Amino acid sequence: MDSDLSGFLQSRRARIQPDDVGLPSHGRRRVPGLRREEVAQLAGVSVDYYIRLEQGRGQNVSDAVLDAIARVLRLDDTEQEHLRALARPARTARTAARGSRRVRPGLRLLLDSMSGPAFVLGRRMDALAWNALADAVCGFSAYPDGECNIARSVFLDEPTRSLYPDWNAVAAETVAYLRLDAGRHPDDQRMAALIGELSLKSDEFRRLWADHLVKEKTYGMKRIAHSVVGELDFGYETLTLPGDPDQTLVAYTVAPGSKTAERLALLASWITEPAVRTP
């Protein structure tokens, strides 16, 4: 995690030009963006303290210092949360045991009652449960033993790549969300193994991971090129479950009367029985 904190702060320093914060650029620089000394000056901390913090040696760093650094580096709310998780893992990390893969029976009934595609996303972007229509759209149950990890699927499964016309955007969002989850759980060995596997097997993942981008997936749009009914344009909403904050309900939404609604209805007519998966 020390290297993650260092890489994150370095990547954010590189985004800010001296002129952006009223500092002289002093001609050509060896590296883009602000120097450590300049961040320290603008944040009101000593250079030595900032260097120790960036190296993961800033013990008991205060909220005030982190807020000042976030202000200088122009971090958004998600990036500020990520900075706190990296700088103070003992305070922010949840135990690995809390990341339950068990989906409550009531939640499975809720999935089955929903008219649109819906699924439950767990830690490390594992798909834990889904309704029949989500399976028909995304093919969750096609994976061995029903173990579908979204990140692994996006980067290592060729059919999944063809499923997303906007694959580059989907890949970037996937890595940004996975890095956010990794920051919240610094001692998760299964997460470390997943990141190692994807880094070894995918040049695209390795490049995106090095960018240190973090992003929540709360809502947005998703375009899917279905092999049978054609292109589907969804909105999506994600809801963190109060009973288990490591599980998220993802619901795809469709505009009434749209082409996607017609194609989804056709796809639904071919489904003969529920396909909600449970561990």
N, C-alpha and C positions, 0 to 999 in steps of 0.2 A: 504494500500500500504506500510505502514511502516513495517508490518510483512513480506510482499513480499520481500522488499529490504533486511531486516535482513536475511531471509531464503536464498535468492539468494547468498548473500555474504558469509554466513556460509557454504553453499554447495560448493562454489568455493574455499574457504579456505581449506575445507576438501580434495580437490583433490591434493593439493600441499604438498609434503613432505618436511621437513626442508632440507634434503640432496639435494633435487632438486634445491634449491636456495643458497646452500653453507652455511647453518646454521647447528650447531650441534643439534642433536635430543634430547640430555639430557635424554636418556632412555625412559621408557614407558610414554605415554601421556594419559590424561583422554579422550581426543577427538582426532580424526584423523586430520592430516594436520597442517596448520599453525595456531598459536595463533594470536589474534588481535594485540598484541604488536609487533609481528614479521612482520605482514603486514604493520603496521604503520612505523616501522623502515625501511623496504625495499622501501616503497613508499615515504619516506621523509616527513611524517607528524607526528604531535604529537599523542600519544596514545589516549589522551582524544578526540581529533578531530575525529580520526577514529572511536572510539566507538560511538560518537554522530552520525556520518554518518551512521554507521551500524544500529543504532536504529531509523533512519529516522529523526534525528534532525540536520542534516548538512545543514543549510540554505545557499543558494547561493553558493553551491560548484562549484569550477571552473573546466574548461576543463582540466587544467593541473593536478589537483588532481585526477580527474576521470581517466585520461590517465595513471597516475602513478600506481593507484590501478589496472587498467586493465592489465598493464604490469606485475605487481607482480603476479596476479592471472592467467595470461596467457589466457585472454579472447579472443575469436575470434571476428570477426567484428559484428556478430549478437549478441553475448553476450555483447559487448561494447554498442551497441545501446540499448539493454535492460537495462543495468545498468544506462544509462543516463535517460531513460524513468522513471525508478523507483526513481532515486535520484532527478530528477527535473520534476515532473509531470506537474507543472504549465506551463513549457516551451515547453514540448513535446506533451502533450495530445491534441488531436483533439476533437472537440465537438461531442456529441452523435448524434446531428442532421445531421452531415456531413455523417454519415454512411447510405447513401441512399439505400433503397431496390428497387428502381425503375431502371429497365434496359432499356437503350435507345432503341428505335425502330431499329435504324441502327445496334446496337449490336445483337439484336435478328435475324435480317436478315443475319448478318455475321455467327452466330451460325448455321442457317439453311443451309447456303451455304457450310459449311465445310464438307469434305468427311469422317472425322473420328469423334469419340465421343468428344464432347466439352461441357463445362458448365461454368457458371459464379459463382464464389464464393464470398460472401460478408462478412461483419463483423460477428464475432462469428462462422465462418465456416458455415454460412447459404448458401445453394444452391439456387440461385435466378432465374436462367434460364438454360436451357439445350436444346440440339437438340435431335432429335428422336433416334439417335444411342446411345447417352449417356444414354438416358432413358432405352433403350433396354439392355444396359450393366449393368447399376447401379440401375435401378428401382426407380428413383427419384419420379416419379408421384404416386407411390404406397402409399406414406405417406398421412395421413389425411390432407385435404385441400391443398395438394401440399406443405406443410411446411416441408422441409427436412433440418435438421441440421446434418452436417457430423459427428461432435463429438458425438452428442446424438445417432446417428445411429450406430457408431462404437462400443460404449460401452453398449448400452441398447437394441439394436435390434439383436436378436439371428440369424436371417437369414443373416444379414450383416456380422456377425462374420464368418459364413461359406463361405461368398463370397471371403474372403481374406485368402489364404493359409498361407501368412506371417502375420497373424493377430497381433502378438506381435510387430513386427516392425511398422506396420501401426498404432497401438495404441500409441506407443511411439512418432512417428512423429506427430500424431494428437495432443497429449498433448503439445508437444514442440512448435508447431505452435500456439495453442490456448493460451498458456502462453505468447508468444510474443505479440499476439494481445491484451491480457489483460493488459500488461505493457504499451502499447501505448495509451490505453483508460482507465485510472484508475477510472473514474467516471461513467462507463457504468453499469447501474443497471441490464440491461438484461444479460450482461456478468456475473455479480456476481450471478444472479439467476441460470444461466446455470451451472456455476462451482459448486454452492451449490447442485443443483439437481444431477449432475454426481458424486459428492463426496459422497452423501448419498446413491446412488443406485449402485455404482460400486466400489468394493474393488480395482480393477486394476487401475481405474482412480485415486483414492485417493493415491495409492502408487506412481504412476508415477508423479502426481502433486507435491508430496513432494520432488521429485528429483530436481525441479527447472531447468529443461533442457529447452533451447530455441533454435528454429531452423526455418529458412525460408524454404519454399517449392518452390524452383525455378525450379527444374527439377529433374528427377529421373526415377525409374522403378516401375511399378505396375503390380502385378500378380493377376488375378481374376479368380476364379473358377465358370464359368457360368453354371447355372443349365441345360441349353439346349444344348449349342454348345461346352461345355468343357472349358479347361483352355485357358486363353487369357493373353499374355505377351505384355504389353504396355510400351513404354516410355511416359513421360509426360513433357510438358513445361508449365510454368505459366508466364503470362504477366500482369503486373499491368496496369490498364487503366489510361491514362493521364487525362481524364476528371473526373475520380472519383478514387482516389488512394485507397479507401476502397473496390473496386471491382477488382477481378482478373479473367482473362480468363484462364481456364485450358484446354489444348488440349492434348488428348491422341494420340500418334504416333505409327505407325505399320511398321515393316520392310516389304517391298514389297516381295511377293512370299513366305512369311512365313506361317506357320500353322495358326497363329493368323489372318493374312490377309485373308486366305481362310475362316476361321470360322466367321470372322467379315462380310465378303461379304455374307455369308449364312444368318447371322442374319439380315443384311440390306435388303435382298430380301424379308423378311417377314414383313417389315414395309410398311404400305400402305399410311400413311399420316404423315405430320410433327407433332412433339410433343414438340414445343418450349414453355416452360411455361413462363408466364409473371404475375407479381403481379396484 
